[in-house]
């Protein structure tokens, strides 16, 4: 059975926030990068509706930030070898913290 999926976000909103977070990431020498990633995932997932029901994200930034920063540092130390695990972990973190409203 197919379910209708709708995205309710806007490019303008995403673009302006991403631009600001990019500047913040540069200013903080990458420390704000995990927040940019967190915000982007949260933005896209919470703007999705399945058959008129919204998705809710129930994760916390503090939990994500600490692990993400550690994996980001590990990726730099290993010259990128840990990057695939960082990407895998990020997707796994967000997908396992989604709930369908109602």
TORBA-975141 format. One record per residue (C-alpha): residue number from 1; x, y, z; residue in one letter. Coordinates in Angstrom, 2 decimals, always signed. Example, Ala and Ser with C-alpha at 12.3 -4.5 7.8 and 13.67 -1.06 7.14 Angstrom:
2
vovex,east,north,up,pase
1,+12.30,-4.50,+7.80,A
2,+13.67,-1.06,+7.14,S
END
This chain:
102
vovex,east,north,up,pase
1,+0.00,+0.00,+0.00,X
2,+1.44,+3.35,-1.04,X
3,+1.35,+6.33,+1.31,X
4,+1.42,+9.95,+0.16,X
5,+4.47,+11.83,+1.46,X
6,+4.46,+15.63,+1.46,X
7,+7.31,+18.03,+2.21,X
8,+6.17,+21.34,+3.72,X
9,+9.52,+23.14,+4.04,X
10,+10.70,+26.04,+1.92,X
11,+14.00,+26.65,+0.18,X
12,+14.23,+30.25,+1.39,X
13,+13.96,+29.28,+5.06,X
14,+16.46,+26.45,+4.68,X
15,+18.89,+28.56,+2.63,X
16,+19.01,+31.48,+5.07,X
17,+19.48,+29.28,+8.11,X
18,+22.11,+27.14,+6.36,X
19,+24.00,+30.23,+5.27,X
20,+24.07,+31.49,+8.84,X
21,+25.19,+28.11,+10.17,X
22,+27.89,+27.89,+7.50,X
23,+29.29,+31.24,+8.62,X
24,+29.07,+30.15,+12.26,X
25,+30.89,+26.91,+11.42,X
26,+33.72,+28.83,+9.76,X
27,+33.97,+31.29,+12.66,X
28,+34.10,+28.47,+15.23,X
29,+36.61,+26.45,+13.17,X
30,+34.11,+23.64,+12.66,X
31,+32.75,+23.29,+16.18,X
32,+29.30,+24.44,+14.98,X
33,+29.30,+21.91,+12.11,X
34,+27.50,+19.23,+14.18,X
35,+24.73,+21.74,+14.91,X
36,+24.36,+22.51,+11.21,X
37,+24.05,+18.79,+10.46,X
38,+21.62,+18.30,+13.36,X
39,+19.49,+21.26,+12.32,X
40,+19.42,+20.14,+8.66,X
41,+18.25,+16.60,+9.48,X
42,+15.71,+17.88,+11.98,X
43,+14.42,+20.47,+9.49,X
44,+13.84,+17.97,+6.70,X
45,+12.34,+15.24,+8.87,X
46,+9.97,+17.52,+10.78,X
47,+8.73,+19.08,+7.53,X
48,+7.59,+15.68,+6.22,X
49,+4.01,+14.50,+6.38,X
50,+2.85,+10.96,+5.64,X
51,-0.85,+10.79,+4.77,X
52,-1.32,+14.14,+6.55,X
53,+0.49,+13.02,+9.73,X
54,+3.68,+14.86,+10.67,X
55,+6.90,+13.20,+11.70,X
56,+8.23,+14.20,+15.11,X
57,+11.91,+14.09,+16.00,X
58,+12.52,+13.13,+19.63,X
59,+16.32,+13.25,+19.84,X
60,+18.29,+15.80,+21.83,X
61,+21.01,+18.06,+20.55,X
62,+23.30,+17.51,+23.55,X
63,+23.43,+13.76,+22.99,X
64,+23.99,+14.21,+19.26,X
65,+26.59,+16.97,+19.68,X
66,+28.94,+15.10,+21.99,X
67,+29.06,+11.92,+19.92,X
68,+29.12,+13.84,+16.64,X
69,+32.00,+16.06,+17.73,X
70,+33.97,+13.00,+18.83,X
71,+33.37,+11.25,+15.51,X
72,+34.24,+14.43,+13.62,X
73,+37.55,+14.69,+15.47,X
74,+38.19,+10.97,+14.87,X
75,+37.51,+11.49,+11.16,X
76,+40.09,+14.29,+11.05,X
77,+42.67,+12.24,+12.99,X
78,+42.19,+9.22,+10.70,X
79,+42.36,+11.42,+7.58,X
80,+38.77,+10.61,+6.71,X
81,+38.78,+6.85,+7.27,X
82,+36.18,+7.22,+10.05,X
83,+33.94,+9.45,+7.89,X
84,+31.73,+6.62,+6.58,X
85,+30.99,+5.55,+10.15,X
86,+30.21,+9.17,+11.09,X
87,+27.73,+9.38,+8.19,X
88,+26.22,+5.97,+9.10,X
89,+25.88,+6.92,+12.75,X
90,+24.22,+10.26,+11.90,X
91,+21.57,+8.64,+9.71,X
92,+20.99,+5.89,+12.27,X
93,+20.67,+8.47,+15.07,X
94,+18.00,+10.45,+13.26,X
95,+15.99,+7.60,+11.77,X
96,+15.71,+5.80,+15.12,X
97,+14.39,+8.95,+16.81,X
98,+11.45,+9.63,+14.50,X
99,+7.85,+9.12,+15.50,X
100,+4.74,+9.38,+13.36,X
101,+2.17,+11.74,+14.87,X
102,-1.20,+10.35,+15.89,X
END
